[in-house]
Amino acid sequence: MGLEYVPGMYAERNELEELAKVVGDANDIIMSHMRSEDNSEIESSLDELAMQGKYAPVHASHLKVVYGEGADRAKEILNYISEIRNQGIDLTADIYPYSASFTG
């Protein structure tokens, strides 16, 4: 899923929850681009994936820290993911190894 892009950006929470149930029933995994990669919205985007993770394993594609936030912010995000995983949510992520990003 690409929640930051059309048409995924229009998906509502209840729709994603129902989709997650179907994926979980099929013993599959949700691979999703986060709804927002803006520094101030990374946690809320991870929370949205964690909600889906109540029903199926979830994977966040292209996790990155940009805009000069650096290693300290990356540690905060990794700790946040650890907190989610400690709640029993099977959440993984891959990294986006670039210092800047833009889709326009």
C-alpha positions as CSV (number, residue, x, y, z in Angstrom):
1,M,0.0,0.0,0.0
2,G,1.1,3.5,-0.6
3,L,-0.7,5.6,2.0
4,E,1.2,8.7,1.1
5,Y,0.1,8.4,-2.6
6,V,-3.1,8.3,-4.6
7,P,-5.3,6.3,-4.2
8,G,-4.0,5.0,-0.8
9,M,-4.1,8.5,0.7
10,Y,-7.9,8.4,0.7
11,A,-8.1,5.1,2.7
12,E,-9.7,5.7,6.1
13,R,-8.8,3.9,9.3
14,N,-11.9,1.6,9.3
15,E,-11.1,0.5,5.7
16,L,-7.5,-0.2,6.6
17,E,-8.6,-2.2,9.7
18,E,-10.9,-4.4,7.6
19,L,-8.2,-4.9,5.0
20,A,-5.8,-5.9,7.8
21,K,-8.3,-8.5,9.0
22,V,-8.4,-10.1,5.6
23,V,-4.6,-10.1,5.3
24,G,-4.3,-11.6,8.8
25,D,-6.9,-14.3,7.9
26,A,-4.7,-15.2,4.9
27,N,-1.6,-15.4,7.2
28,D,0.1,-12.7,5.0
29,I,1.9,-9.5,5.7
30,I,0.9,-5.8,5.1
31,M,3.7,-4.0,3.2
32,S,3.0,-0.3,3.4
33,H,4.5,3.1,2.7
34,M,3.7,5.3,5.7
35,R,1.0,7.9,5.3
36,S,3.4,10.6,6.1
37,E,7.2,10.8,6.3
38,D,7.2,14.4,7.7
39,N,9.3,14.4,10.9
40,S,6.4,15.6,13.0
41,E,4.1,12.8,11.7
42,I,6.3,9.7,11.7
43,E,5.0,8.4,15.1
44,S,1.3,8.9,14.1
45,S,2.0,7.1,10.8
46,L,3.7,4.2,12.7
47,D,0.6,4.2,15.0
48,E,-1.6,3.7,12.0
49,L,0.4,0.7,10.9
50,A,0.4,-0.6,14.5
51,M,-3.4,-0.5,14.5
52,Q,-3.3,-2.8,11.4
53,G,-0.7,-4.9,13.1
54,K,-3.3,-6.1,15.6
55,Y,-4.5,-8.3,12.8
56,A,-1.5,-9.0,10.6
57,P,2.3,-8.5,10.6
58,V,3.1,-5.1,9.1
59,H,6.2,-3.7,7.3
60,A,6.9,0.0,6.9
61,S,8.6,0.7,3.6
62,H,11.2,3.4,3.2
63,L,11.6,4.6,6.8
64,K,13.9,7.6,6.9
65,V,15.0,10.6,8.8
66,V,15.6,13.7,6.7
67,Y,15.6,17.5,7.0
68,G,18.8,17.5,9.2
69,E,17.3,15.6,12.1
70,G,20.2,13.1,12.2
71,A,21.1,10.2,14.4
72,D,19.3,11.3,17.6
73,R,16.0,11.4,15.7
74,A,16.7,8.1,14.2
75,K,17.2,6.6,17.6
76,E,13.9,8.1,18.8
77,I,12.1,6.5,15.9
78,L,13.8,3.1,16.4
79,N,12.9,3.2,20.2
80,Y,9.3,4.0,19.2
81,I,9.2,1.0,16.9
82,S,10.6,-1.1,19.8
83,E,7.8,0.1,22.1
84,I,5.2,-0.9,19.5
85,R,6.9,-4.3,19.1
86,N,6.9,-4.7,22.9
87,Q,3.1,-4.5,22.8
88,G,3.1,-7.7,20.7
89,I,2.8,-6.0,17.3
90,D,4.9,-7.6,14.6
91,L,6.2,-4.4,13.0
92,T,9.3,-4.2,10.8
93,A,10.8,-1.6,8.5
94,D,13.3,-1.0,5.8
95,I,15.4,2.0,5.6
96,Y,15.8,4.7,2.9
97,P,19.5,5.5,2.9
98,Y,19.3,9.0,1.6
99,S,19.8,12.4,3.3
100,A,16.8,13.9,1.5
101,S,13.6,12.8,-0.3
102,F,10.9,14.2,-2.5
103,T,8.0,13.0,-4.6
104,G,6.3,15.7,-6.4
